[in-house]
Amino acid sequence: MHYFAECRQFYRQFREQYHTTGSILPSSRALARAMTRPMRRASGPRRILEVGPGTGAVTAAIVRQLRPGDEFDIVEINADFVAILGQRFSQEPDFRKKRAQTRILHAPLQEAPGEHCYDFMISGLPLNNFSLELVDDIYQSYARLLKPTGTLTSFEYVWIRALKLPFARGSERERLVKLTHYLEGKIRQYQIGEEIVMLNVPPAVARHLRFG
């Protein structure tokens, strides 16, 4: 997909479904490289789950790295994004080559089947937009689906909660305070590495976590 066409699609979904899209632009190639770095370092067959791929900016980096024997599952809640991804796997050469290794599930992450079955999970979910209860449900699903030795990679925009907090009021401020405490606890407990990516709009941090 042409990058500017991808941006238009992403921005339209941002306007219509901000809470589940969370960004006005798709992830940059630099962020996609950071998000896929752990899986690139692994040898042997890999089972990979991408969560919330949007128009497929990070998906494109994943499919280029798929090797024979790998299995790649995608979970996306937005029906328009599911349709775009399906079109990419039907039409674009890099995607078409890996179509037989790939499954797309149109559902929230909580409905993804399996237990401790993925070596790598790559999540584009905008957790900072969600309630604490929903974020906790998502983390429980991460832990259920990821192997104990597996790696979860997610990202957020640099300093996003710190920048939002001074301007938040009432219930929104309470949500951000609780969410910040929760996420910082998860980072302290499970993070095994992070990468600051300045070549993204806005700049982002990719976080690598392990629950085992």
N, C-alpha and C positions, 0 to 999 in steps of 0.2 A: 504494500500500500504506500502511495506517495505520502511523504511526511506531512505536507500541508493539508492534504485530504484527511489524514489521521487527526490532525489538530482540529479541523472543523468538526469532525464527528465527535471528538472528545469534548470540545467546548459546548456543543449542543446538549450533550448528556449532562455536563456540569450545570447548565442553566436549568434543565428539567428535573434532574435528580441529584442535587448537590450533596445530600447526606450520604449517598452510596457511591458517588463519583469522587468528590473531594478535591479535585484539581481542575484547572482550566486547560492544562496541556498534558499530553502523554509524557511518560518518562523518557529522558534522553538516552542516547546510546551509552554514554559514560555511566549513568545510573544502572542501566541494564547490565553492563559488564560487571559492576560491583555486586549486583544482586545475584548473578550467576557464577561468581568466582568459586564458591565452595564446591558446586557440582562439577565445575571444569577440572578441579584438582583430583577428583575421585576416579578410581579405576574400577573395572568390572561393570556388569549390568547395574543400572540405577533406576529406581522408581521415583518419579518426580511429580509433585502436585503444585500447580500454580493456582493461586487464589486471587480473584479479582483482577484479571488481566486487562480489562478495558478493551481498547482497540488492538492490543497485542504488541505493544512496543517491547516489553520484556519477553513476551512469547517468541518473538522473532529471534532474539538472542538464544533462547532455550532450544528452539528447533534446529538452529545451526550447530548446536553442540550435541545433539542426540546421536548416539551410536547404536549399532545393531544390538538388540537385546534390551535396550532401555524401554521403559514404559512411561508415558507422559499423560497425566490427567489434568484437566482444567475445570475449575469451578467458577462460574460467573452467574450472578443473580440478575443482571440487567439483560433483558431480552434483546435489545438493540445491539449490545455488544456481542451477545451470543451469535446473532445473525452475521455480524461483521466477521467474527472469527471463523464461522463456518464458510463464509465466502473466501476468506484468505486461504483456508486449507483446501478449497476447491480450485482456486485460480492461481495462486502464487507459487512459483517453482520450489522455493525452499520449504514452504509449508506442505505442498503436495507430496514431496518426497517422504515426509514423516507422518503422513496422514494415518497410515496403518498402525502406527505406534501410539496414536493419540486418541483420547476420549474427551468430549466436552459435556459437562453436566450443568444444566441450567437449574441452579438451586443455590440456596445459601450454604455456606461452609458446614453449618451444623448438620445438614442432611447428607453430607458425603459419607459413603459407607466405608467400613473397615476399622481396624485397630492396629496401631504400630506397624503400618505397612509402607511408609514412605521414607526413603533415604534423604530426600531433600524437599522442603516446602518453600515456595517463594510467594510471598504475600504482598499484594498491592492494596490491601484494604485500608481505607482512611480512618483508622481507629480514633483519631482525635475528633472526629465528627459524631461519634457514637456515645450512647449512655454507658455508664460503668457496668451495668448488668449485661448489656450486649457484648461489651469487650471481654468480660469474664467468660461468657459463653463461648466466644471465639477462641480465647486462650485454652479453654477446656477442650475444644475441638482440635486445636493445634497439638496439644499433648496426647490426645487420643489417637490421632492419625500418624504422628511422627514416630519413627523407630527411636528407641532410647539412645542410639548412637547417631541419629540423624541430625540434620541441621535445618533450622528455620531461619530464613532471611526475610526481613521486612524493612520498610523504610518509613521515615517521616521527614517533614521539612525542618531544616535547622532552626532551633529555638522557637518552634511554632507555638508551643504552649506558653512559654515565657512571654512571647510577644502578644498573645491573645489575652492573657490573664489581667493586665492592668486596665483593659477596656471592657472587661466582662462585668455584668451586674446580675444580682439576684440568683435565679436558679442556674443560669448559664455559668456564673462564676463558681457556684457550688459544684457543678458538674466538672468543670475544668480542674478544680482543686483536688477532688476525689480521683479523677482520672489520672492526673499527674502523679499523685502518690502511688496509685496502683501500677502504672506503667514503669515508673522509676524503680519500684520494688522488683518487677519482673526483669528489668535490665540488670540490676545489681545481682540478682540471683542466677540468671541464666545466660547473660551475654558472654560470648567467647571472642568477640571482635566487632569492630565497627569501621566504616569507611565514610569519610566526608566527601561528598561529590559536589564540587562547586559548579561543574558544567551541567547544570540542570536548572530549570526555572519552576519554582525557586530552588536554591541550593538544598541538598537533601543529605541525610545520613542513612546509610544502609547498615542494619544491625544483624549480626549473626548470633543465633541463640541455640543452645542445646539443653534439653530437659533431662537427659539421662545422667 
